[in-house]
Amino acid sequence: MSGRTQIFFTGATGYVGGAILQKLATHPTAANSEFTLLVRSPEKARLLEDWGKTTPAGGVKILLGSLTDYDKVTAQVAKSDVVFSMADSYNDDPCKAILAGLKERFQNSGKVPILIHTSGTGTLKDDAQGKFEGETIYDDITPDQIESLPDGVFHRNVDLLVLAADREGYAKTYIVFPPTIYGLPVGPLFDKNISNRHSHQIPFLIRAGVARKQGGVVNDGLNKWPCVHYDDCAEFYITLYTAILEDKADHGRGGNYFIENGEYRAYDLAKAITEELAEVGQSDKSTPVPFTAEEYEKTPMLSYFGTNSRCKASKARALGWKPKHPAEDIFASIRPEVRALLNIQP
Ligand SMILES: NC(=O)c1ccc[n+]([C@@H]2O[C@H](COP(=O)([O-])OP(=O)(O)OC[C@H]3O[C@@H](n4cnc5c(N)ncnc54)[C@H](OP(=O)(O)O)[C@@H]3O)[C@@H](O)[C@H]2O)c1
C-alpha cells in the first residue's frame, strides 16, 4: 500500500455523494489520497474511472459490489484511513460491515481511522400530521438533547452503532444530519449522468402530485423542516473533513452535525410545487389539496411530509461553514426540478 491517505467512499453515484466527491477530488489533500469507490454498476464504474484520471488524485479505484457484500466491504475498510459513508442511513448490517473493517484497521495499525457517516434530520421527526408547528428545536451543541431521542426513531439504530464505535475507541466518528436537500446539481459527475441529479423529498412530492393530477399537502401543512442547497451541503462535508484533518472537529458524542440554512413550512413548499404542476398541466388546481386517508394507506410515505423536523446547525457554523443559499431558494428550485423530472424544456 502507498503512503497516501486511503479513502473509502460509498454512494458516489448518489445525489449527496456525487456532489461531495466532486469537491473532495479537488481538496488540497487529494493528490496525496487514494480513493476507492464502492459502485454497483459496472458501466458507472468505468465512467468513474475515466473521470478519476482527470482529477488531482490522478485516478480512483473501484470496488465493484454492494454494501451487502459485507466481507468485501469489511476487507476494503480494513485498508482505509477514512470512510465517507454516503449510501445507507437505515440498515444495521452495512454499518456493521464498515465498523468491523474500522476495528480491524485500528487493531492492525494502532491508528484510529475516521468515519464520516450520513444520517438525516428525519431522526427528529414528530407526528404532527401537518396540524401544527413543532416547538422542539434540536441544537447540535447539546448532545444531551440528541441523546434524549428514543432508540427506535428513524436512522437512530445505525447512528447508535456508529456512536458506540467511537466510545470503544477504535474509530473517530462524525455523523452528519442533512435535512431536505434541494437543487439540481451540476458538475462532471452529474453532467455525465454518473451521479443521481434528483434528491428525494421534493421529487417524491412532485411525482405524487403528477400521479393524482393534483398537488397535495398533509392536512394544513403547518409543520416545518430545515433545508439546504445541495452545494452548501457538499461544502459542509469538505469543511468538516478539513477540520478533522486539522484536529479541530469534535467526534463521537460531540460529533453530531446538523446541516440547515433555514426552514420552510410544508404548506409553502406544497404550494410552490402545485403552482408549477398546474402551469405544466399536471395539477387541476394551483393550490394544494390535502391527501386522503386512502392515499396514506396506499402510500404511507406521504405522512412523512406532515412531520416537523427542527434543528440548528450550530456546530457546522462553528467550524466555519458558510452556506450561500438562503432557505427561500428552495422555492426557486421547484420550477427547474419539475421541468427536469417531467422532461420539459426549462
Ligand atoms: N437527499 C436528501 O435530501 C437526504 C436528506 C437526508 C439524508 N439523506 C441520506 O443521504 C444518503 C444519500 O442519499 P442520496 O440523496 O444521495 O440518495 P441517492 O441519490 O439515492 O444515492 C444513494 C447512493 O447510495 C448507493 N447505494 C444504495 N444502496 C447501496 C448498496 N446496497 N450498495 C452500494 N451502494 C448503494 C447508490 O448506488 P446506486 O447508484 O447503485 O443506486 C447511490 O450511490 C442516504 O443515506 C439518505 O438517507 C439524504
The ligand as an SDF file (V2000), in Angstrom:
LIG
                    3D

 48 52  0  0  0  0  0  0  0  0999 V2000
  -31.3170   13.6290   -0.4270 N   0  0  0  0  0  0  0  0  0  0  0  0
  -31.6960   14.0890    0.7620 C   0  0  0  0  0  0  0  0  0  0  0  0
  -32.4700   15.0870    0.8600 O   0  0  0  0  0  0  0  0  0  0  0  0
  -31.1830   13.4480    2.0250 C   0  0  0  0  0  0  0  0  0  0  0  0
  -31.5040   14.0630    3.2430 C   0  0  0  0  0  0  0  0  0  0  0  0
  -31.0680   13.4910    4.4250 C   0  0  0  0  0  0  0  0  0  0  0  0
  -30.3230   12.3260    4.4010 C   0  0  0  0  0  0  0  0  0  0  0  0
  -30.0230   11.7370    3.2190 N   0  0  0  0  0  0  0  0  0  0  0  0
  -29.2370   10.4950    3.2570 C   0  0  0  0  0  0  0  0  0  0  0  0
  -28.0880   10.6270    2.4530 O   0  0  0  0  0  0  0  0  0  0  0  0
  -27.7390    9.3580    1.9020 C   0  0  0  0  0  0  0  0  0  0  0  0
  -27.5790    9.5110    0.4070 C   0  0  0  0  0  0  0  0  0  0  0  0
  -28.8040    9.9840   -0.1210 O   0  0  0  0  0  0  0  0  0  0  0  0
  -28.9390   10.4480   -1.6230 P   0  0  0  0  0  0  0  0  0  0  0  0
  -29.9710   11.5120   -1.6570 O   0  0  0  0  0  0  0  0  0  0  0  0
  -27.6070   10.7040   -2.2060 O   0  0  0  0  0  0  0  0  0  0  0  0
  -29.5710    9.1270   -2.2700 O   0  0  0  0  0  0  0  0  0  0  0  0
  -29.3640    8.5590   -3.7510 P   0  0  0  0  0  0  0  0  0  0  0  0
  -29.2340    9.6330   -4.7430 O   0  0  0  0  0  0  0  0  0  0  0  0
  -30.4710    7.5620   -3.9290 O   0  0  0  0  0  0  0  0  0  0  0  0
  -27.9810    7.7960   -3.6780 O   0  0  0  0  0  0  0  0  0  0  0  0
  -27.7850    6.6460   -2.9260 C   0  0  0  0  0  0  0  0  0  0  0  0
  -26.3740    6.1650   -3.2050 C   0  0  0  0  0  0  0  0  0  0  0  0
  -26.1160    5.0150   -2.3910 O   0  0  0  0  0  0  0  0  0  0  0  0
  -25.8030    3.9180   -3.2390 C   0  0  0  0  0  0  0  0  0  0  0  0
  -26.3190    2.7040   -2.6460 N   0  0  0  0  0  0  0  0  0  0  0  0
  -27.5600    2.4910   -2.1390 C   0  0  0  0  0  0  0  0  0  0  0  0
  -27.6540    1.2220   -1.6930 N   0  0  0  0  0  0  0  0  0  0  0  0
  -26.4540    0.6460   -1.9280 C   0  0  0  0  0  0  0  0  0  0  0  0
  -25.9470   -0.6530   -1.7120 C   0  0  0  0  0  0  0  0  0  0  0  0
  -26.6790   -1.6160   -1.1670 N   0  0  0  0  0  0  0  0  0  0  0  0
  -24.6830   -0.9240   -2.0920 N   0  0  0  0  0  0  0  0  0  0  0  0
  -23.9200    0.0450   -2.6510 C   0  0  0  0  0  0  0  0  0  0  0  0
  -24.3430    1.3020   -2.8930 N   0  0  0  0  0  0  0  0  0  0  0  0
  -25.6000    1.5790   -2.5330 C   0  0  0  0  0  0  0  0  0  0  0  0
  -26.4740    4.2350   -4.5680 C   0  0  0  0  0  0  0  0  0  0  0  0
  -25.8870    3.4580   -5.5830 O   0  0  0  0  0  0  0  0  0  0  0  0
  -26.6580    3.1040   -6.9630 P   0  0  0  0  0  0  0  0  0  0  0  0
  -26.3670    4.2440   -7.9010 O   0  0  0  0  0  0  0  0  0  0  0  0
  -26.0640    1.8230   -7.3830 O   0  0  0  0  0  0  0  0  0  0  0  0
  -28.1230    3.0060   -6.6360 O   0  0  0  0  0  0  0  0  0  0  0  0
  -26.1630    5.7130   -4.6510 C   0  0  0  0  0  0  0  0  0  0  0  0
  -24.8200    5.9040   -4.9920 O   0  0  0  0  0  0  0  0  0  0  0  0
  -28.8650    8.3940    2.3020 C   0  0  0  0  0  0  0  0  0  0  0  0
  -28.4560    7.6490    3.4050 O   0  0  0  0  0  0  0  0  0  0  0  0
  -30.0130    9.3180    2.6720 C   0  0  0  0  0  0  0  0  0  0  0  0
  -30.8700    8.7450    3.6410 O   0  0  0  0  0  0  0  0  0  0  0  0
  -30.4300   12.2790    2.0320 C   0  0  0  0  0  0  0  0  0  0  0  0
  1  2  1  0
  2  3  2  0
  2  4  1  0
  4  5  1  0
  4 48  2  0
  5  6  2  0
  6  7  1  0
  7  8  2  0
  8  9  1  0
  8 48  1  0
  9 10  1  0
  9 46  1  0
 10 11  1  0
 11 12  1  0
 11 44  1  0
 12 13  1  0
 13 14  1  0
 14 15  2  0
 14 16  1  0
 14 17  1  0
 17 18  1  0
 18 19  2  0
 18 20  1  0
 18 21  1  0
 21 22  1  0
 22 23  1  0
 23 24  1  0
 23 42  1  0
 24 25  1  0
 25 26  1  0
 25 36  1  0
 26 27  1  0
 26 35  1  0
 27 28  2  0
 28 29  1  0
 29 30  1  0
 29 35  2  0
 30 31  1  0
 30 32  2  0
 32 33  1  0
 33 34  2  0
 34 35  1  0
 36 37  1  0
 36 42  1  0
 37 38  1  0
 38 39  2  0
 38 40  1  0
 38 41  1  0
 42 43  1  0
 44 45  1  0
 44 46  1  0
 46 47  1  0
M  CHG  2   8   1  16  -1
M  END
$$$$
